[in-house]
Structure formats: structure tokens, C-alpha cells
Amino acid sequence: MVTEKKPLKICHVLICHPVPLVREGLKKVLSDLSSLKKTRFIPEGELDPNEEALCKALYKKGDMVILGYESIVESTIENIRKLRQDFPELMILILTMNMEIRFLLRIFKAGVNGLLSNRAKAAEIAQAIETVCLGKNYVPPAVIDSLLVDSQGLDDSQTKGISSLTDREKEVFQLIADGLSQKEIAKRLFISWKTVMTHRYRIMKKLKLKNCVELTKLAIRTGMINL
């Protein structure tokens, strides 16, 4: 017996991207999805993703917002957190050129539901939108594959070296891998940010890591975080 797939209940979408051609392309993709036949587009499509007018537009009844960023930076993460706080049920999909691993985990922790490259084709965009509408997170397969391949190239001594960390260093290691900033870790553990820096230095030295990207990959390989 074949069960018919129920249409997704998303109705109002705000496409907030600085490039008109991209906005029109996204509208076309969404309009062609059979599961999104009732989609309506909120007109404020040329808003800067950081403008207060974005929130005002969403108050008109927004179910999903598709935000375009040239790159993910600290202000992007703060903007996402604010949106998530103001609109708990809102589905947030990010389109960006820059997918640095150190920001990848942080934007999902901040409340993003999906991430796409500006180079994504229509089929992948459609898949991402449907995945997000079904209540799941979407990360491009190419990003996951890249992380897994890179993590396989790590030295086995680095994996085993985690056992040499103190309990506090393991806590800091986990929080860094989860994408928290030094100030956030300090607040979480009730210690100063200088103490966090000291722990970070010792962790990097013990595990022979160069930066937080390598630390995150090691955390993925050892199963401390999952994608």
C-alpha cells in the first residue's frame, strides 16, 4: 500500500537576498514544488538580512525566511539568534558563499534549519526546502563528505591523545567543537575568558592541533559531535 505524501503546510516565505536574479530563481523553485502549492511570497524581498525591517516583515505571517549572505560572520550568528528568539517556529534557511567549518556548527546551534551554497542547483534547493519543512536540518552532502574525508586523515595519536586531557580540558574541547566562542565557554563554565584561552592553548598543544577547524574534525572523528 502506497501512502500519499501530505502537502507541507508552509504558506508564507520571505526571500531576503541582495541579488534580484537569485530571488526570482528561488521563487521559481518553490513555486514548482508540488508540496508547496500554497506558497505565498512576502513582498519585502530586497531587505538586508540585518535590517530591523526583516522582523517587521515576518510579523506579517512568515513561516520561512531564506537569507542570503556573502559570508557567515559573528554578526550573522547574532542575527540568527535574535530571529530564533523572536520567532521560535520560524524555519530559517541560509544561502552563502562561505561555509567555514568554524561557523557551520555555530549557525546551527544559533537556530538555523538549513544551509546551502549559492552554487546549489535547483534540485538541491528543493531538497533542502522540503527537508527543513519536514522539521529536519539540512547540510549539503558535499560539506559532510569533505569533513569526513578530512577527519580520516588525522593522526591516530591525536585521537588517542584526548584521553590525556584533564576533565576541564575535555569540557572546553567539547564546547569549542560545539561552536561556542571563548566568551560563551567562559560564561557556561563560570570561568574567565583568559582561563578558557589557557585551556585552549594546552588542548592544542597536547593534541598537536593547529586551529579550531582541526579540533572540530577530530571531534567528528571521535564521535564527540555528530553531523
C-alpha positions as CSV (number, residue, x, y, z in Angstrom):
1,M,0.0,0.0,0.0
2,V,1.4,3.4,-1.1
3,T,0.7,6.3,1.3
4,E,0.2,9.6,-0.4
5,K,2.7,12.3,0.8
6,K,0.8,15.0,2.5
7,P,1.4,18.6,1.3
8,L,3.6,20.6,3.6
9,K,1.8,23.4,5.5
10,I,4.2,26.2,4.7
11,C,2.4,29.2,3.2
12,H,4.4,32.4,3.6
13,V,8.0,32.8,2.6
14,L,10.3,35.8,2.8
15,I,13.2,35.6,0.4
16,C,15.8,38.1,1.6
17,H,18.6,38.2,-0.8
18,P,20.5,41.2,-2.3
19,V,20.6,39.7,-5.9
20,P,17.3,40.0,-7.8
21,L,18.1,37.1,-10.1
22,V,18.6,34.8,-7.1
23,R,15.3,35.9,-5.5
24,E,13.4,35.2,-8.7
25,G,15.2,31.8,-9.1
26,L,14.2,30.8,-5.6
27,K,10.6,31.8,-6.2
28,K,10.6,29.6,-9.3
29,V,12.0,26.6,-7.4
30,L,9.5,27.0,-4.6
31,S,6.6,27.5,-6.9
32,D,7.4,24.3,-8.8
33,L,7.4,22.2,-5.7
34,S,4.1,20.2,-5.6
35,S,4.4,20.0,-1.8
36,L,4.4,23.8,-1.6
37,K,1.5,24.6,-3.9
38,K,0.0,27.1,-1.4
39,T,3.2,29.1,-1.1
40,R,2.8,32.9,-0.9
41,F,5.8,35.2,-1.0
42,I,6.1,38.2,1.4
43,P,7.0,41.2,-0.9
44,E,9.9,42.6,1.1
45,G,12.5,40.6,-0.9
46,E,15.2,43.2,-1.1
47,L,15.8,43.7,2.6
48,D,19.3,43.5,4.1
49,P,19.3,40.3,6.3
50,N,20.4,42.5,9.2
51,E,17.8,45.2,8.9
52,E,15.0,45.6,11.6
53,A,12.5,45.7,8.7
54,L,13.1,42.0,8.3
55,C,11.4,41.3,11.6
56,K,8.6,43.6,10.8
57,A,8.0,41.7,7.5
58,L,8.0,38.4,9.3
59,Y,5.4,39.7,11.8
60,K,3.0,39.8,8.8
61,K,2.9,36.0,8.9
62,G,6.2,34.4,8.0
63,D,6.7,30.6,8.0
64,M,10.1,30.5,6.4
65,V,12.8,33.0,5.7
66,I,15.6,32.4,3.2
67,L,18.5,34.7,4.0
68,G,21.4,35.4,1.6
69,Y,24.8,36.2,3.0
70,E,28.1,36.7,1.2
71,S,29.8,35.0,4.2
72,I,28.9,33.9,7.7
73,V,30.4,36.2,10.3
74,E,29.8,36.9,14.0
75,S,27.0,39.4,13.2
76,T,25.3,36.7,11.1
77,I,25.2,34.4,14.1
78,E,23.8,37.1,16.4
79,N,21.2,38.0,13.8
80,I,20.1,34.3,13.6
81,R,19.9,34.1,17.4
82,K,17.6,37.1,17.5
83,L,15.4,35.8,14.8
84,R,15.1,32.4,16.6
85,Q,14.3,34.2,19.9
86,D,11.6,36.4,18.3
87,F,10.2,33.7,16.0
88,P,10.6,30.2,17.7
89,E,8.6,28.4,15.0
90,L,10.2,30.2,12.0
91,M,12.1,28.0,9.5
92,I,15.5,29.6,8.6
93,L,17.4,28.7,5.5
94,I,20.8,30.3,4.8
95,L,22.4,30.8,1.4
96,T,26.0,31.7,1.5
97,M,29.3,31.5,-0.5
98,N,31.4,30.9,2.6
99,M,30.9,27.6,4.6
100,E,33.8,27.6,7.0
101,I,33.5,24.8,9.5
102,R,34.1,27.1,12.5
103,F,30.9,28.9,11.6
104,L,29.0,25.9,10.3
105,L,28.3,24.3,13.7
106,R,27.7,27.7,15.3
107,I,24.9,28.8,13.0
108,F,23.0,25.6,13.5
109,K,23.4,26.0,17.3
110,A,22.1,29.5,16.9
111,G,18.9,28.2,15.3
112,V,19.4,27.7,11.5
113,N,17.4,24.9,10.0
114,G,19.2,24.6,6.7
115,L,22.3,25.7,4.9
116,L,23.0,26.0,1.1
117,S,25.8,27.2,-1.1
118,N,24.9,29.9,-3.6
119,R,26.1,27.5,-6.2
120,A,23.5,24.9,-5.3
121,K,21.3,23.7,-8.2
122,A,17.5,23.8,-8.3
123,A,17.2,20.1,-7.3
124,E,19.3,20.5,-4.1
125,I,17.5,23.8,-3.2
126,A,14.2,21.9,-3.5
127,Q,15.5,19.0,-1.3
128,A,16.8,21.5,1.3
129,I,13.5,23.3,1.5
130,E,11.4,20.1,1.8
131,T,13.8,18.7,4.4
132,V,13.5,21.9,6.5
133,C,9.7,21.9,6.1
134,L,9.6,18.4,7.5
135,G,11.3,19.5,10.7
136,K,14.8,18.3,9.9
137,N,18.1,20.2,9.4
138,Y,19.8,20.3,6.0
139,V,23.5,20.3,5.4
140,P,24.9,19.9,1.9
141,P,26.2,16.3,1.4
142,A,29.4,17.8,-0.1
143,V,30.1,19.6,3.2
144,I,29.6,16.4,5.2
145,D,31.7,14.4,2.8
146,S,34.5,16.9,3.0
147,L,34.5,16.9,6.8
148,L,34.6,13.1,7.0
149,V,37.3,12.7,4.4
150,D,39.5,15.4,6.2
151,S,38.9,13.8,9.6
152,Q,40.1,10.5,8.3
153,G,43.5,12.0,7.6
154,L,44.1,12.9,11.2
155,D,46.9,11.2,13.1
156,D,45.8,8.3,15.3
157,S,47.9,9.7,18.1
158,Q,45.7,12.8,18.1
159,T,42.6,10.6,18.6
160,K,44.3,8.7,21.5
161,G,45.6,12.0,22.9
162,I,42.1,13.0,24.0
163,S,42.5,10.7,27.0
164,S,45.4,12.8,28.2
165,L,43.2,15.8,28.6
166,T,42.1,16.8,32.1
167,D,38.3,16.8,32.8
168,R,38.2,20.5,32.4
169,E,40.1,20.4,29.2
170,K,37.7,17.8,27.9
171,E,34.8,20.2,28.7
172,V,36.4,23.0,26.9
173,F,37.3,20.8,24.0
174,Q,33.6,19.7,23.7
175,L,32.4,23.3,23.8
176,I,34.8,24.5,21.3
177,A,33.8,21.7,19.0
178,D,30.2,22.6,19.5
179,G,31.0,26.0,18.1
180,L,30.9,28.2,21.2
181,S,33.0,31.3,21.4
182,Q,35.6,31.8,24.2
183,K,33.2,34.3,26.0
184,E,30.3,31.8,25.7
185,I,32.5,29.0,27.1
186,A,33.6,31.2,30.0
187,K,30.0,32.0,30.8
188,R,29.0,28.4,30.6
189,L,31.8,27.1,32.9
190,F,31.8,30.2,35.2
191,I,35.5,30.9,34.5
192,S,37.3,33.9,32.9
193,W,37.9,34.0,29.1
194,K,41.6,34.2,29.8
195,T,41.3,30.8,31.6
196,V,39.5,29.5,28.5
197,M,42.4,30.7,26.3
198,T,44.8,28.9,28.6
199,H,42.8,25.6,28.3
200,R,42.5,26.1,24.6
201,Y,46.3,26.5,24.3
202,R,47.0,23.4,26.3
203,I,44.5,21.3,24.3
204,M,46.0,22.4,21.0
205,K,49.5,21.6,22.3
206,K,48.6,18.2,23.7
207,L,46.7,17.1,20.6
208,K,49.1,18.8,18.1
209,L,46.3,20.8,16.5
210,K,46.8,24.0,14.6
211,N,43.4,25.6,14.8
212,C,39.7,25.1,15.8
213,V,38.9,23.6,12.4
214,E,41.3,20.7,13.1
215,L,39.8,20.4,16.6
216,T,36.3,20.1,15.2
217,K,37.3,17.5,12.7
218,L,38.9,15.5,15.5
219,A,35.7,15.8,17.5
220,I,33.8,14.4,14.5
221,R,36.2,11.5,14.0
222,T,35.9,10.5,17.7
223,G,32.2,10.9,17.8
224,M,32.1,13.8,20.3
225,I,29.9,15.6,17.9
226,N,27.6,14.3,15.2
227,L,26.6,15.8,11.8
